[in-house]
Amino acid sequence: MANRSTKKSLERFKYEVADELGVPLGNGYNGNLTAKQNGSVGGYMVKKMIEAQERQMTEKNHQ
């Protein structure tokens, strides 16, 4: 069931990022948002995930 847990975590993360960026992302249909708004959420999610992975790798190398 890790897959279901991962999906829920990513969904929660998406809403956290949208809130952080001021994008009014709602549950369900979000066709009222622009491609720029939706893209900014996805792009920022990827950026934050890469930064977290880099931090984790750096910490491992310093142990």
C-alpha positions in Angstrom: 0.0 0.0 0.0 3.0 2.3 -0.2 1.8 3.5 -3.6 -1.5 4.8 -2.1 0.4 6.5 0.6 2.8 8.1 -1.9 -0.1 9.4 -4.0 -1.7 11.0 -0.9 1.6 12.5 0.1 2.1 14.0 -3.4 -1.4 15.3 -3.4 -0.9 17.0 0.0 2.4 18.4 -1.2 0.7 19.8 -4.4 -1.8 21.8 -2.3 0.9 23.0 0.1 3.0 24.3 -2.9 -0.1 25.9 -4.5 -0.9 27.6 -1.3 2.7 28.8 -1.0 2.6 30.2 -4.5 -0.8 31.8 -4.0 -2.5 29.6 -6.7 -6.1 29.0 -5.8 -6.0 25.2 -6.4 -9.2 23.5 -5.4 -10.4 19.8 -5.1 -11.6 18.4 -8.4 -11.8 20.4 -11.6 -9.4 23.4 -11.9 -10.0 24.3 -15.5 -10.4 28.0 -14.4 -6.7 28.2 -13.7 -4.2 29.2 -16.4 -1.6 26.9 -17.8 1.0 29.2 -16.2 -0.6 28.8 -12.7 -0.8 25.0 -13.0 2.7 24.8 -14.5 4.1 26.9 -11.7 2.8 24.4 -9.1 4.3 21.4 -10.9 7.6 23.1 -11.6 8.0 24.3 -8.1 7.1 20.8 -6.8 9.9 19.3 -8.9 12.4 22.0 -7.8 11.6 21.4 -4.1 11.9 17.6 -4.6 15.3 18.0 -6.3 16.6 20.3 -3.5 15.5 17.8 -0.8 17.2 14.9 -2.6 20.4 17.0 -3.0 20.3 17.8 0.7 19.9 14.2 1.5 22.8 13.1 -0.7 25.0 15.8 0.8 24.2 14.7 4.4 25.0 11.1 3.5 28.4 12.1 2.0 29.3 14.0 5.2 28.6 11.1 7.6 
